[in-house]
Amino acid sequence: MRITISGRNIDLTDGLKGAVEEKLSKLEKYFTPDTDVYVTLSVEKERQKIEVTIPMKGNIIRSEQVSNDMYVSIDLVEEVIERQLKKYKTKIISKQQAESNLRQEFIEKETSSDEDIKIIRSKKFGMKPMYPEDACVQMELLGHNFFVFRNAETEEVNVVYKRKGNTYGLIEPEC
């Protein structure tokens, strides 16, 4: 793997570069040596962010992690990419696709049923009609990142969600 590391609003110290290379080198068992990996480290206020992009034939594997500590972000991003690769492997095998960037041993290795999607919790709740602004308040009170509700104006089921920068989004069905 060829790892390219760049930084925005951050000094790329040897320690940071070493941590990134050490963590991402764990992914070498999945990729051929000519695979390019692009890493961008950035700092915005108190947010330490790492973005990893791995372009592949017809697809892109990408992960972005943010925390208060860059080393924590680096640890998280490696775990997420490994999980994505396991899902991607299942997709390749099910479609009988050949992928030039992945090692043949990884593709041929038996997939386990642990990689299947499992719903471990189901929840039912009543949806009283409310306005999107009220739904945002309710979401904040519950401490959730999203909230499903029945819109009082349209009588449709909508979702409000938290966005970066303390803003909110609204998802409405298209008729």
TIROMAR-747615 format. One line per field, with one value per residue: chain; residue number from 1; x, y, z of N, C-alpha, C, O in turn; residue in three letters. Coordinates in nm, 4 decimals, decimal comma. Layout:
<nodes>
chain: c(A  ...)
n: c(NUM  ...)
n_c1: c(X  ...)
n_c2: c(Y  ...)
n_c3: c(Z  ...)
ca_c1: c(X  ...)
ca_c2: c(Y  ...)
ca_c3: c(Z  ...)
c_c1: c(X  ...)
c_c2: c(Y  ...)
c_c3: c(Z  ...)
o_c1: c(X  ...)
o_c2: c(Y  ...)
o_c3: c(Z  ...)
res: c(Ala  ...)
</nodes>
This chain:
<nodes>
chain: c(A  A  A  A  A  A  A  A  A  A  A  A  A  A  A  A  A  A  A  A  A  A  A  A  A  A  A  A  A  A  A  A  A  A  A  A  A  A  A  A  A  A  A  A  A  A  A  A  A  A  A  A  A  A  A  A  A  A  A  A  A  A  A  A  A  A  A  A  A  A  A  A  A  A  A  A  A  A  A  A  A  A  A  A  A  A  A  A  A  A  A  A  A  A  A  A  A  A  A  A  A  A  A  A  A  A  A  A  A  A  A  A  A  A  A  A  A  A  A  A  A  A  A  A  A  A  A  A  A  A  A  A  A  A  A  A  A  A  A  A  A  A  A  A  A  A  A  A  A  A  A  A  A  A  A  A  A  A  A  A  A  A  A  A  A  A  A  A  A  A  A  A  A  A  A)
n: c(1  2  3  4  5  6  7  8  9  10  11  12  13  14  15  16  17  18  19  20  21  22  23  24  25  26  27  28  29  30  31  32  33  34  35  36  37  38  39  40  41  42  43  44  45  46  47  48  49  50  51  52  53  54  55  56  57  58  59  60  61  62  63  64  65  66  67  68  69  70  71  72  73  74  75  76  77  78  79  80  81  82  83  84  85  86  87  88  89  90  91  92  93  94  95  96  97  98  99  100  101  102  103  104  105  106  107  108  109  110  111  112  113  114  115  116  117  118  119  120  121  122  123  124  125  126  127  128  129  130  131  132  133  134  135  136  137  138  139  140  141  142  143  144  145  146  147  148  149  150  151  152  153  154  155  156  157  158  159  160  161  162  163  164  165  166  167  168  169  170  171  172  173  174  175)
n_c1: c(0,0837  0,0462  0,0772  -0,0395  0,0007  -0,1490  -0,1934  -0,4156  -0,4263  -0,2589  0,0451  0,2346  0,3704  0,6445  0,5613  0,2791  0,2586  0,3821  0,2022  -0,0278  0,0656  0,1368  -0,1115  -0,2707  -0,1213  -0,2023  -0,4028  -0,2858  -0,2967  -0,5255  -0,5055  -0,3490  0,0016  0,0192  -0,1873  -0,3332  -0,3559  -0,5129  -0,4665  -0,5928  -0,5260  -0,6748  -0,7437  -1,0004  -1,1038  -1,1705  -1,1799  -1,0404  -0,9656  -0,9644  -0,9402  -0,9765  -0,9203  -0,9668  -0,9284  -1,0796  -1,1259  -1,4042  -1,5248  -1,5134  -1,3517  -1,4098  -1,3533  -1,4269  -1,3300  -1,3865  -1,2659  -1,1653  -0,9030  -0,6359  -0,5050  -0,6928  -0,8869  -0,7466  -0,7236  -0,9969  -1,0685  -0,9326  -1,0577  -1,3175  -1,2752  -1,1837  -1,4155  -1,5823  -1,4493  -1,4922  -1,7666  -1,7679  -1,6263  -1,8084  -2,0004  -1,8590  -1,8128  -2,0767  -2,1662  -1,9948  -1,7681  -1,4512  -1,1897  -0,9324  -0,7715  -0,7857  -0,6434  -0,6155  -0,6281  -0,7754  -1,0256  -1,0959  -1,1112  -1,3202  -1,6397  -1,7961  -2,1010  -2,1189  -2,0810  -2,3156  -2,5967  -2,7525  -3,0382  -3,0589  -3,2202  -3,5484  -3,7955  -4,1033  -4,3217  -4,5570  -4,6628  -4,7204  -4,8735  -4,6602  -4,4760  -4,1837  -3,9894  -4,0625  -4,0114  -3,7347  -3,6665  -3,7653  -3,5974  -3,3497  -3,4017  -3,4201  -3,1646  -3,0796  -2,9574  -3,1266  -3,4788  -3,7927  -4,1061  -4,4576  -4,5487  -4,7194  -4,8197  -4,8254  -4,9061  -4,7457  -4,4873  -4,1882  -3,8342  -3,6144  -3,2790  -2,9544  -2,7020  -2,3614  -2,2085  -2,4105  -2,6603  -2,9736  -3,1408  -3,4052  -3,5963  -3,8201  -4,0873  -4,1091  -4,3714)
n_c2: c(-0,1179  0,2209  0,4951  0,8195  1,1084  1,4039  1,7360  1,9705  2,2763  2,1800  2,0641  1,8189  1,5914  1,3627  1,1674  1,1649  1,0923  0,8431  0,7061  0,6996  0,5514  0,3133  0,2207  0,2028  0,0228  -0,2201  -0,2838  -0,3807  -0,6518  -0,6878  -0,5543  -0,5116  -0,4450  -0,2164  -0,0439  0,2716  0,4909  0,7607  1,0020  1,2521  1,4783  1,6971  1,9990  2,1629  2,4070  2,2557  2,0091  1,7132  1,5728  1,2960  1,1832  0,9160  0,7862  0,5397  0,4732  0,2487  0,0116  0,1121  0,1728  0,3463  0,3387  0,4873  0,6749  0,8869  1,0307  1,1933  1,3428  1,4529  1,4003  1,3347  1,0889  0,9082  0,9387  0,8321  0,5621  0,4904  0,5224  0,3221  0,0891  0,1252  0,1213  -0,1389  -0,2815  -0,1940  -0,3083  -0,5810  -0,5975  -0,5169  -0,7229  -0,9351  -0,8410  -0,8467  -1,1211  -1,2162  -1,1054  -1,2120  -1,0716  -0,9622  -0,8106  -0,5908  -0,4568  -0,5852  -0,8417  -1,1762  -1,3865  -1,2757  -1,2361  -1,4995  -1,6190  -1,7790  -1,6457  -1,5387  -1,5829  -1,3818  -1,1399  -1,0621  -0,8409  -0,7652  -0,7022  -0,5894  -0,4691  -0,3561  -0,1050  0,0379  0,3134  0,5722  0,8233  1,1431  1,4197  1,6914  2,0003  2,0598  2,2151  2,1726  1,9021  1,9043  2,0176  1,8179  1,6074  1,7048  1,7084  1,4368  1,3622  1,2512  1,1864  1,1974  1,2219  1,0787  1,1705  1,2668  1,4996  1,7919  1,9684  1,8407  1,5819  1,3676  1,1197  1,2292  1,3025  1,4549  1,5643  1,5924  1,8099  1,8895  2,1619  2,2510  2,2619  2,1726  1,9128  1,8204  1,5501  1,4680  1,2784  1,2195  1,2970)
n_c3: c(0,0000  -0,0778  0,1077  0,1310  0,3044  0,4135  0,5491  0,7080  0,8584  1,0581  1,2008  1,0570  1,2368  1,2969  1,4713  1,4411  1,1687  1,1833  1,3522  1,1926  0,9702  1,0995  1,2030  0,9670  0,8262  0,9121  0,7449  0,5197  0,4683  0,3274  0,0843  -0,2412  -0,3127  -0,4784  -0,4189  -0,3621  -0,0857  0,0545  0,2968  0,5046  0,7508  0,9811  1,1671  1,3290  1,5237  1,8228  1,7147  1,6020  1,3082  1,0843  0,7556  0,5398  0,2252  -0,0141  -0,3297  -0,5534  -0,8172  -0,9684  -0,7237  -0,4048  -0,1020  0,1995  0,4942  0,7670  1,0621  1,3716  1,6651  1,9974  2,0176  1,8098  1,7860  1,8820  1,6850  1,4687  1,5460  1,5436  1,2720  1,1367  1,2302  1,1277  0,8487  0,8169  0,8852  0,6762  0,4603  0,5040  0,4615  0,1950  0,0783  0,0996  -0,0764  -0,3196  -0,3516  -0,3634  -0,6004  -0,7760  -0,8655  -0,9849  -0,8195  -0,8617  -0,6721  -0,4283  -0,2280  -0,3410  -0,1558  0,0507  -0,0685  -0,1294  0,1181  0,3534  0,4198  0,7175  0,9040  1,0839  0,9669  0,8577  0,8503  1,1482  1,3298  1,6459  1,8244  1,8571  1,8336  1,9282  1,9000  1,9733  1,7432  1,7749  1,6101  1,5240  1,4878  1,2823  1,4232  1,6893  1,7013  1,6807  1,9265  2,0966  2,0180  2,1096  2,3837  2,4338  2,3764  2,1377  1,7972  1,5885  1,5080  1,4729  1,3488  1,3157  1,0850  1,1616  0,9759  0,7236  0,7711  0,7152  0,7725  0,9053  0,9435  1,1653  1,1987  1,3485  1,2406  1,1481  1,3205  1,4881  1,3541  1,1951  1,0109  0,7873  0,6847  0,4411  0,2960  -0,0577  -0,2712)
ca_c1: c(0,0000  0,1165  0,0006  -0,0074  -0,0540  -0,1441  -0,2527  -0,4763  -0,4241  -0,1906  0,1835  0,2467  0,4894  0,6835  0,4770  0,1483  0,2772  0,4108  0,0786  -0,1150  0,1229  0,1297  -0,2508  -0,3198  -0,0460  -0,2807  -0,4926  -0,2080  -0,3356  -0,6414  -0,4796  -0,2272  0,1013  0,0062  -0,3082  -0,3077  -0,4384  -0,4956  -0,5031  -0,5876  -0,5451  -0,7077  -0,7900  -1,0941  -1,1333  -1,1294  -1,2065  -0,9269  -1,0328  -0,8858  -1,0168  -0,9009  -0,9867  -0,8979  -0,9977  -1,0693  -1,1927  -1,5492  -1,5728  -1,4236  -1,3691  -1,3791  -1,3967  -1,3920  -1,3535  -1,3584  -1,2667  -1,0846  -0,7646  -0,6055  -0,4678  -0,8197  -0,9468  -0,6701  -0,7660  -1,1346  -1,0792  -0,8834  -1,1632  -1,4291  -1,2355  -1,1797  -1,5556  -1,6304  -1,3877  -1,5592  -1,8945  -1,7349  -1,5870  -1,9325  -2,0627  -1,7802  -1,8367  -2,2152  -2,1840  -1,8914  -1,6843  -1,3078  -1,1424  -0,7875  -0,6979  -0,7895  -0,5649  -0,6963  -0,6481  -0,8829  -1,1508  -1,1272  -1,1323  -1,4612  -1,7080  -1,8743  -2,2332  -2,1072  -2,0756  -2,4504  -2,6598  -2,8449  -3,1091  -3,0544  -3,3196  -3,6608  -3,8664  -4,2283  -4,3633  -4,6636  -4,6153  -4,8216  -4,8374  -4,5878  -4,4046  -4,0412  -3,9160  -4,0924  -3,9415  -3,5929  -3,6593  -3,7828  -3,4742  -3,2483  -3,4372  -3,3899  -3,0219  -3,0592  -2,9080  -3,2381  -3,6091  -3,8981  -4,2316  -4,5597  -4,5521  -4,8529  -4,8639  -4,8455  -4,9511  -4,6492  -4,3812  -4,0652  -3,7217  -3,5208  -3,1500  -2,8516  -2,5934  -2,2425  -2,2228  -2,5361  -2,7742  -3,0645  -3,1908  -3,5394  -3,6189  -3,9632  -4,1096  -4,1469  -4,4990)
ca_c2: c(0,0000  0,3494  0,5878  0,9610  1,1813  1,5499  1,7996  2,1032  2,3442  2,0935  2,0274  1,6736  1,5467  1,2247  1,0828  1,1503  1,0128  0,7064  0,6466  0,6729  0,4415  0,1909  0,1749  0,1642  -0,0919  -0,3389  -0,3106  -0,4340  -0,7900  -0,6865  -0,4860  -0,5378  -0,3407  -0,0962  0,0299  0,4046  0,5307  0,9042  1,0375  1,3953  1,5123  1,8394  2,0476  2,2745  2,4384  2,1457  1,8834  1,6484  1,4920  1,2191  1,1320  0,8165  0,7519  0,4344  0,4525  0,1139  -0,0024  0,1264  0,2051  0,4191  0,3090  0,6147  0,6919  1,0147  1,0217  1,3176  1,3348  1,5576  1,3547  1,2818  0,9471  0,8354  0,9416  0,7384  0,4274  0,4680  0,5158  0,1909  -0,0084  0,1472  0,0750  -0,2854  -0,3254  -0,1697  -0,4074  -0,7094  -0,5862  -0,5079  -0,8583  -1,0104  -0,7900  -0,8969  -1,2643  -1,2402  -1,0632  -1,2790  -0,9697  -0,9700  -0,6779  -0,5919  -0,3989  -0,6703  -0,9645  -1,2930  -1,4650  -1,2116  -1,2624  -1,6418  -1,6630  -1,8058  -1,5404  -1,5926  -1,5226  -1,2664  -1,0184  -1,0287  -0,7346  -0,8190  -0,6021  -0,6414  -0,4022  -0,2992  -0,0144  0,0930  0,4303  0,6509  0,9484  1,2478  1,5263  1,8077  2,0790  2,0241  2,2850  2,1013  1,7740  1,9321  2,0360  1,6850  1,5333  1,7554  1,6642  1,2939  1,3428  1,1698  1,2555  1,2071  1,2028  1,0480  1,2288  1,2951  1,6435  1,8457  2,0414  1,7533  1,4506  1,2668  1,0856  1,3026  1,2816  1,5652  1,5101  1,6900  1,8262  1,9538  2,3061  2,2755  2,2889  2,0589  1,8774  1,7615  1,4570  1,4526  1,1893  1,2823  1,2395)
ca_c3: c(0,0000  -0,0817  0,1907  0,1121  0,4190  0,4031  0,6661  0,6982  0,9880  1,1538  1,1688  1,0468  1,3080  1,2692  1,5565  1,3762  1,0470  1,2260  1,4044  1,0782  0,8930  1,1800  1,2074  0,8351  0,7749  0,9477  0,6326  0,4068  0,4416  0,2387  -0,0418  -0,3167  -0,2826  -0,5608  -0,3802  -0,3074  0,0282  0,0767  0,4332  0,5337  0,8911  0,9927  1,2968  1,3223  1,6640  1,9101  1,6438  1,5363  1,2062  0,9875  0,6422  0,4645  0,0999  -0,0889  -0,4566  -0,6090  -0,9457  -0,9625  -0,5894  -0,3168  0,0399  0,2641  0,6327  0,8293  1,2060  1,4433  1,8112  2,0593  2,0157  1,6764  1,7945  1,8949  1,5510  1,3854  1,5865  1,4998  1,1263  1,0926  1,2600  1,0359  0,7156  0,8215  0,8804  0,5400  0,3716  0,5228  0,3904  0,0528  0,0378  0,0832  -0,1984  -0,4331  -0,3661  -0,4040  -0,7392  -0,8548  -0,9289  -0,9570  -0,7817  -0,8801  -0,5605  -0,3108  -0,2353  -0,3737  -0,0342  0,1260  -0,1391  -0,1245  0,2557  0,3819  0,4937  0,8282  0,9164  1,1730  0,8864  0,8153  0,9269  1,2471  1,4091  1,7818  1,9064  1,7836  1,9236  1,8772  1,9759  1,9122  1,6831  1,7741  1,5147  1,5762  1,3887  1,2798  1,5291  1,8139  1,6931  1,7126  2,0717  2,1547  1,9898  2,2022  2,5189  2,4420  2,3559  2,0175  1,6778  1,4949  1,5704  1,3753  1,3964  1,2143  1,0622  1,1851  0,8566  0,6069  0,8192  0,6690  0,8650  0,8746  1,0335  1,1834  1,2395  1,3842  1,1446  1,2053  1,3407  1,5607  1,2664  1,1852  0,8788  0,7845  0,5734  0,4130  0,1814  -0,1846  -0,3177)
c_c1: c(0,0877  0,0302  0,0516  -0,0767  -0,0393  -0,2154  -0,3098  -0,4836  -0,3573  -0,0480  0,1919  0,3779  0,5216  0,5993  0,3410  0,1586  0,3001  0,2860  -0,0158  -0,0632  0,1143  -0,0119  -0,2972  -0,2420  -0,1145  -0,3751  -0,4194  -0,2466  -0,4544  -0,6096  -0,3525  -0,1291  0,0840  -0,1209  -0,2687  -0,4061  -0,4084  -0,5507  -0,4888  -0,6183  -0,5767  -0,7562  -0,8799  -1,1428  -1,0834  -1,1413  -1,0821  -0,9851  -0,9322  -0,9816  -0,9269  -0,9831  -0,9018  -0,9757  -0,9723  -1,1483  -1,3446  -1,6050  -1,4692  -1,4550  -1,3227  -1,4304  -1,3454  -1,4260  -1,3090  -1,3619  -1,1839  -0,9364  -0,7364  -0,5730  -0,5923  -0,8877  -0,8776  -0,7104  -0,9043  -1,1432  -1,0327  -0,9900  -1,2781  -1,3953  -1,2321  -1,3216  -1,6124  -1,5759  -1,4555  -1,6955  -1,8706  -1,6980  -1,7111  -2,0018  -1,9911  -1,8123  -1,9781  -2,2392  -2,0832  -1,8069  -1,5384  -1,2602  -0,9904  -0,7102  -0,6953  -0,7076  -0,6583  -0,7258  -0,7639  -1,0176  -1,1921  -1,1545  -1,2821  -1,5221  -1,7919  -2,0080  -2,2309  -2,1102  -2,2142  -2,5044  -2,7619  -2,9080  -3,1176  -3,1573  -3,4262  -3,7416  -3,9931  -4,2663  -4,4729  -4,6080  -4,7289  -4,7782  -4,7667  -4,5177  -4,2557  -3,9585  -3,9373  -4,0205  -3,7931  -3,5746  -3,6701  -3,6572  -3,3639  -3,2753  -3,4040  -3,2407  -2,9903  -3,0034  -3,0152  -3,3677  -3,7134  -4,0292  -4,3298  -4,5723  -4,6959  -4,9079  -4,9034  -4,9037  -4,8622  -4,5485  -4,2537  -3,9574  -3,6436  -3,3912  -3,0532  -2,7438  -2,4737  -2,2695  -2,3527  -2,6495  -2,8561  -3,1041  -3,3277  -3,5509  -3,7699  -3,9796  -4,1490  -4,2756  -4,5050)
c_c2: c(0,1236  0,4511  0,7291  1,0393  1,3310  1,6087  1,9357  2,1608  2,2596  2,0694  1,8758  1,6301  1,4029  1,1273  1,0583  1,0633  0,8662  0,6353  0,6102  0,5519  0,3088  0,1342  0,1243  0,0479  -0,2235  -0,3783  -0,3719  -0,5763  -0,7981  -0,6371  -0,5336  -0,4233  -0,2119  -0,0154  0,1631  0,4334  0,6778  0,9399  1,1889  1,4148  1,6607  1,8712  2,1674  2,2985  2,3232  2,0096  1,8345  1,5490  1,4211  1,1677  1,0349  0,7785  0,6491  0,4124  0,3114  0,1107  0,0017  0,1648  0,2877  0,3752  0,4339  0,6134  0,8250  1,0019  1,1504  1,2892  1,4514  1,5245  1,2878  1,1328  0,8590  0,8279  0,8409  0,5944  0,3948  0,4455  0,3798  0,0843  0,0030  0,0945  -0,0771  -0,3428  -0,3078  -0,2732  -0,5431  -0,7092  -0,5884  -0,6451  -0,9423  -0,9690  -0,8438  -1,0437  -1,2895  -1,2019  -1,1282  -1,1794  -0,9968  -0,8281  -0,6780  -0,5388  -0,4875  -0,7965  -1,0834  -1,3765  -1,4081  -1,2419  -1,4082  -1,6922  -1,6749  -1,6903  -1,6043  -1,5218  -1,4038  -1,1358  -0,9775  -0,9173  -0,7984  -0,7035  -0,6585  -0,5758  -0,3419  -0,2155  0,0346  0,2117  0,5020  0,7802  1,0493  1,3555  1,6417  1,8795  2,0430  2,0902  2,2166  1,9670  1,7919  1,9484  1,9007  1,5997  1,5748  1,7068  1,5165  1,2650  1,2552  1,2538  1,2682  1,1830  1,1839  1,1012  1,2431  1,4464  1,6929  1,9178  1,9479  1,6171  1,3361  1,2376  1,1546  1,2645  1,4116  1,5033  1,6239  1,6911  1,8869  2,1020  2,3430  2,3223  2,1611  2,0364  1,8144  1,6713  1,4374  1,3560  1,2695  1,2173  1,2340)
c_c3: c(0,0000  -0,0078  0,1684  0,2226  0,3953  0,5246  0,6356  0,8388  1,0964  1,1059  1,1686  1,1107  1,2693  1,3506  1,4948  1,2514  1,0823  1,2759  1,2907  1,0001  0,9686  1,1808  1,0718  0,7748  0,8123  0,8344  0,5131  0,3710  0,3461  0,0974  -0,1108  -0,2895  -0,3630  -0,5302  -0,3174  -0,1944  0,0549  0,2147  0,4490  0,6812  0,8989  1,1333  1,2712  1,4646  1,7504  1,8406  1,5705  1,4367  1,1165  0,8809  0,5669  0,3425  0,0263  -0,2190  -0,5075  -0,7390  -0,9279  -0,8268  -0,5145  -0,1749  0,1136  0,4065  0,6842  0,9763  1,2738  1,5932  1,8662  2,0551  1,8814  1,6808  1,8110  1,7587  1,4591  1,4174  1,5314  1,3493  1,0745  1,1151  1,1612  0,8966  0,7121  0,8146  0,7397  0,4435  0,3835  0,4543  0,2396  -0,0018  0,0112  -0,0469  -0,3223  -0,4576  -0,4158  -0,5491  -0,8332  -0,9327  -0,8949  -0,9280  -0,7827  -0,7593  -0,4363  -0,3331  -0,2584  -0,2489  0,0486  0,0628  -0,1223  0,0156  0,2812  0,4607  0,6031  0,8353  1,0119  1,0953  0,8358  0,9047  1,0202  1,3223  1,5496  1,8734  1,8167  1,8819  1,8554  1,9638  1,8993  1,8575  1,6827  1,6753  1,5863  1,4625  1,3943  1,3910  1,6638  1,8168  1,7251  1,8626  2,1413  2,1365  2,0877  2,3445  2,5392  2,4280  2,2364  1,9034  1,5717  1,5704  1,4609  1,4323  1,2806  1,2054  1,0735  1,0618  0,7428  0,6420  0,7707  0,7787  0,8162  0,9752  1,0425  1,2339  1,2657  1,2783  1,2162  1,2222  1,4102  1,4709  1,2557  1,0410  0,8927  0,6631  0,5615  0,2967  0,0575  -0,2331  -0,4673)
o_c1: c(0,1897  -0,0770  0,1705  -0,1994  0,0688  -0,2888  -0,2601  -0,5415  -0,3952  -0,0230  0,1600  0,4830  0,4372  0,5691  0,2915  0,0781  0,2444  0,2653  -0,0767  -0,1396  0,0876  -0,0310  -0,3557  -0,2903  -0,0877  -0,4219  -0,4833  -0,2311  -0,4810  -0,6782  -0,2616  -0,1713  0,1306  -0,1579  -0,1817  -0,5251  -0,2931  -0,6665  -0,3867  -0,7232  -0,5130  -0,8024  -0,8419  -1,2164  -0,9634  -1,1151  -1,0257  -1,0478  -0,8296  -1,0890  -0,8132  -1,1004  -0,7817  -1,0765  -0,8597  -1,2290  -1,4052  -1,7255  -1,3534  -1,5708  -1,2107  -1,5366  -1,2359  -1,5384  -1,2069  -1,4509  -1,1384  -0,8527  -0,8061  -0,6093  -0,5962  -0,9401  -0,9434  -0,7292  -0,9270  -1,2176  -1,0888  -1,0109  -1,3307  -1,4787  -1,2739  -1,3449  -1,6824  -1,6474  -1,4741  -1,7354  -1,9440  -1,7338  -1,7178  -2,0556  -2,0561  -1,8361  -1,9985  -2,3252  -2,0846  -1,7775  -1,5073  -1,2882  -0,9274  -0,5928  -0,6118  -0,7034  -0,7672  -0,8352  -0,8406  -1,1140  -1,3101  -1,2152  -1,3607  -1,4627  -1,8512  -2,0255  -2,3300  -2,1394  -2,2292  -2,4627  -2,8471  -2,8375  -3,1772  -3,1791  -3,3958  -3,7545  -3,9906  -4,2458  -4,4809  -4,5180  -4,8208  -4,6586  -4,8077  -4,5023  -4,2065  -3,8680  -3,8441  -3,9741  -3,7323  -3,4776  -3,5940  -3,6158  -3,2933  -3,1831  -3,3646  -3,1948  -2,8852  -3,0017  -2,9977  -3,3675  -3,7214  -4,0599  -4,2922  -4,6025  -4,7845  -5,0294  -5,0023  -4,9464  -4,8995  -4,5265  -4,2156  -3,9851  -3,6102  -3,3932  -3,0672  -2,6996  -2,4841  -2,3457  -2,4013  -2,7258  -2,8138  -3,1014  -3,3619  -3,5186  -3,8375  -3,8947  -4,2139  -4,2863  -4,6047)
o_c2: c(0,1300  0,4887  0,7564  1,0368  1,3792  1,5387  2,0077  2,0993  2,2670  2,0560  1,8114  1,6317  1,3310  1,0173  0,9455  0,9724  0,7765  0,5177  0,5032  0,4609  0,2044  0,0141  0,0165  -0,0183  -0,3268  -0,4921  -0,4110  -0,6178  -0,9042  -0,6733  -0,5880  -0,3154  -0,1068  0,0724  0,1681  0,4040  0,7155  0,9119  1,2468  1,3730  1,7415  1,7845  2,2614  2,2163  2,2957  1,9063  1,9056  1,4510  1,4773  1,1159  1,0686  0,7432  0,6679  0,3418  0,2616  0,1998  -0,0934  0,1879  0,2975  0,3748  0,4809  0,5584  0,8695  0,9662  1,2090  1,2194  1,5375  1,6097  1,1937  1,0587  0,7473  0,7231  0,7725  0,5137  0,2857  0,3585  0,3282  -0,0015  -0,0984  0,0297  -0,1375  -0,4419  -0,3956  -0,3205  -0,6124  -0,8097  -0,6537  -0,6796  -1,0131  -1,0534  -0,8822  -1,0848  -1,3754  -1,2610  -1,1038  -1,1997  -1,0486  -0,7361  -0,7567  -0,5723  -0,4675  -0,8508  -1,0896  -1,4316  -1,4831  -1,2706  -1,4375  -1,7981  -1,5915  -1,6427  -1,7104  -1,4136  -1,3312  -1,0309  -0,8702  -0,9021  -0,8759  -0,6163  -0,7642  -0,6208  -0,2838  -0,2509  0,0692  0,2109  0,4939  0,8403  1,0418  1,3798  1,6839  1,8247  2,0004  2,0278  2,2035  1,9230  1,7058  1,8983  1,8715  1,5285  1,4898  1,6689  1,4757  1,1563  1,1912  1,3767  1,3418  1,1308  1,2636  1,0798  1,2332  1,5134  1,6429  1,9274  1,9718  1,5438  1,2195  1,3201  1,1404  1,2028  1,4718  1,4019  1,7347  1,5860  1,9304  2,1607  2,4550  2,4117  2,0549  2,1283  1,7610  1,7119  1,3968  1,3518  1,3737  1,0947  1,1886)
o_c3: c(0,0687  -0,0551  0,1844  0,2332  0,3615  0,5943  0,5491  0,9282  1,2133  0,9861  1,2685  1,0468  1,2160  1,3044  1,4951  1,2307  1,0189  1,2460  1,2915  0,9679  0,9090  1,1617  1,0617  0,6830  0,7510  0,8283  0,4154  0,2562  0,2898  0,0018  -0,0481  -0,2477  -0,3190  -0,6081  -0,2304  -0,2059  0,0754  0,2457  0,4120  0,7302  0,8314  1,2073  1,2014  1,5192  1,7508  1,9021  1,4874  1,4769  1,0780  0,9111  0,5338  0,3539  0,0066  -0,2199  -0,5053  -0,7654  -0,8786  -0,8164  -0,5552  -0,1330  0,0933  0,4359  0,6499  1,0115  1,2379  1,6418  1,7909  2,0854  1,8436  1,5896  1,7593  1,7209  1,3807  1,3265  1,4790  1,3040  0,9777  1,0294  1,1154  0,8333  0,6133  0,7454  0,6893  0,3552  0,2834  0,3954  0,1655  -0,1144  -0,0892  -0,1186  -0,4195  -0,5712  -0,5016  -0,6146  -0,9538  -1,0505  -0,7877  -1,0049  -0,7121  -0,7442  -0,3481  -0,4435  -0,2014  -0,2360  0,1090  0,1337  -0,1032  0,0316  0,2363  0,5574  0,5838  0,7792  1,0212  1,1527  0,7774  1,0195  0,9768  1,3732  1,5705  1,9859  1,7125  1,9991  1,7373  2,0852  1,7767  1,9162  1,6012  1,6589  1,6944  1,3534  1,4987  1,4465  1,7431  1,9220  1,7887  1,9193  2,2335  2,2280  2,1420  2,4166  2,6485  2,4633  2,2330  1,9108  1,4746  1,6819  1,3674  1,5496  1,1638  1,3041  1,0043  1,0450  0,6736  0,5529  0,7838  0,8674  0,7000  1,0780  0,9405  1,3036  1,2138  1,2319  1,3309  1,1453  1,3937  1,5075  1,3012  0,9591  0,9982  0,5515  0,6560  0,2076  0,0673  -0,2352  -0,5235)
res: c(Met  Arg  Ile  Thr  Ile  Ser  Gly  Arg  Asn  Ile  Asp  Leu  Thr  Asp  Gly  Leu  Lys  Gly  Ala  Val  Glu  Glu  Lys  Leu  Ser  Lys  Leu  Glu  Lys  Tyr  Phe  Thr  Pro  Asp  Thr  Asp  Val  Tyr  Val  Thr  Leu  Ser  Val  Glu  Lys  Glu  Arg  Gln  Lys  Ile  Glu  Val  Thr  Ile  Pro  Met  Lys  Gly  Asn  Ile  Ile  Arg  Ser  Glu  Gln  Val  Ser  Asn  Asp  Met  Tyr  Val  Ser  Ile  Asp  Leu  Val  Glu  Glu  Val  Ile  Glu  Arg  Gln  Leu  Lys  Lys  Tyr  Lys  Thr  Lys  Ile  Ile  Ser  Lys  Gln  Gln  Ala  Glu  Ser  Asn  Leu  Arg  Gln  Glu  Phe  Ile  Glu  Lys  Glu  Thr  Ser  Ser  Asp  Glu  Asp  Ile  Lys  Ile  Ile  Arg  Ser  Lys  Lys  Phe  Gly  Met  Lys  Pro  Met  Tyr  Pro  Glu  Asp  Ala  Cys  Val  Gln  Met  Glu  Leu  Leu  Gly  His  Asn  Phe  Phe  Val  Phe  Arg  Asn  Ala  Glu  Thr  Glu  Glu  Val  Asn  Val  Val  Tyr  Lys  Arg  Lys  Gly  Asn  Thr  Tyr  Gly  Leu  Ile  Glu  Pro  Glu  Cys)
</nodes>
